Amino acid sequence: MVILTSCWSPCIWTNDLKTSCKVIAFYTVAMSIVVMTFIVFDMSGGDSTQLYNPLFEADIRYSMQVVGTCSMIFFSSLIISTILLVVGLHKMNRGMMLPWLIEFGIVVLFQLVFGLWLLGGYYIYLETVLHTFVIWSWMTYNGYCWLVVYSQYQVFEEMQSPNIELLWP
């Protein structure tokens, strides 16, 4: 059973899931490039003391370089899985959609955990609550995008499932 039949979000308005998935793929690539730009800025000595930074409170000498490199590899693989998502949409191959579903699910879980870490570690600052609210709002939007792509996955699954009819009881 398909969860969603259309995509109605603040940025995407369409009745067609396939078109929505292509727009979400574009959004994923754009988001990955922006986050990778932040990471490169931080790794090259930029200011990482802001709560919205992906490498918030990382040590410039060691942990920022290691975590930044791992993050760059992750977002590069997310871009590759996004390309696979678009190819899978054109070929109606739901197996090519799985890497994106897994990696984007990790992004959503990371946003949840990062927000919890901010609240737990910096609960005495009221500004942290605002930043956590913004992060969780973005996480909710990303979760909706994940559900749209998963719904298209379910559409392909229903279309490709064999209809076996028993002719003789």
Secondary structure by P-SEA (a helix, b strand, c coil): ccccccccccccccccaaaaaaaaaaaaaaaaaaaaaaaaaaaaccccccccccccccccccaaaaaaaaaaaaaaaaaaaaaaaaaaaaacccccaaaaaaaaaaaaaaaaaaaaaaaaaccccaaaaaaaaaaaaaaaaaaaaaaaaaaaaaaaaaaaccccccccc
